[in-house]
């Protein structure tokens, strides 16, 4: 039996959608034409033992297997795809599908064209199919594209193009999983030390801040504090302090025109040379090189402390003015960080 791509009434039914004058892919001038245009979309239901193809594609097609198992062939390449598999077929490919022999098969699909294909990697580097992880980004975006194309509006072309571009980029890179929920909780001692570090970074004092001072603020021994930091952040307390200073300096480099000397003073480094040394260790660039690259839109390395604390839940007091100290009788301001010495934790 050969199936067709017209959606059948029933579960997950979406109407077949094709472009028209008032639709999502309305005729556009060169000035306002979207980079990606969806030309057809829908959800198709096939009975057991149905087949589809062969056909030669004239555009790109995303296919999402929702229910049932599929054996697909693309230019002689065999792909076995179960539920949760997303396939990306390309223009010029000859495809053929053998749908599940025991039960119905349901899949979503949409066809699209790309105005400027040169900005994407060469086709021979594109993956043909990927199995989605449990909490992926592709399928929610796929559902959103199907919704938008089922209810076309004259102003949605650019919006659909943006969504498909995100999908395509994630699919090609293999960056499929969403970020985890912010569920990492930290021990009280680590929270206290982080608060002290934060106060020192955003309100530098006049004296040196030491590991003993952090341990006293955390109400634990210095050895236990180091163990806790390594266990939960994979960083030492003093290393965390240096990286947080570097992160603060990076923010000022990107958002202000302050000089390196001014930034070093504002973030608690001993001098500009100390800032430059820590900056090169952290980002592989001097502060001025970092500023130039950031303003030029060049991707930059992520500060390890930002990566470690991204999903940490802790009761941080953020000052309303980053240059003003927060002081309480229980938490006096902590002093400035010295230049690193050999053996420093």
Buried (B, 14 or more C-beta within 10 A) or exposed (E): EEBEEEBBEEEBBBEBBBBEEEBBBBEEEEEEBBBBBBBBBBBBBBEEEBBBBEEEBEBBBBBBBBBBBBBBBBEEEEBEBEBBBBBBBBBEBBBBBBBBEEEBBBBBBBBBBBEEEEEBEEEEEBEBBBEBEEEBBBBEBBBBBBEBBBEBEEEBBBBBBEBBBEBBEBBBEEEBBEEEEEEBEBBBBBBBBBBBBBBBBBBBBEEEBBBEBBBBBBEBEBEBBBBBBBEBBEBBBBBBBBBBBBBBBBEBBEEEEBEBEEBBBBBBBBEBEBBBBBBBEBBEBBBEBBBEBBEEEEEBEEBBBEEBBEEBEBEEEEEEEBEEBBEEEEBEBBBBBBBBEEEEB
